[in-house]
């Protein structure tokens, strides 16, 4: 069975709202090669917390245009995604 990468395809939009995603899930998501060209990510209503956001930030997500993080148990701590070139 061919993979998306072998077919020259990539995922652009991912909605994971209301799925009990936490910091560990964010770590797994951040390491996925399927997210290399992701432009839209919605993870509303998940308890990713600051640790989960840091995991996502470590992935870089260089093509991200829309990151939706409502109701994700974040504090006021600043976490930045790397800037686009």
Secondary structure, DSSP 8 states (H G I E B T S, - for coil): ---TTTTT----EEE-TTS---HHHHHHHHH-GGGTT--EEE-TT---HHHHHHHHHHH--TT--EEE-TTS---S---------
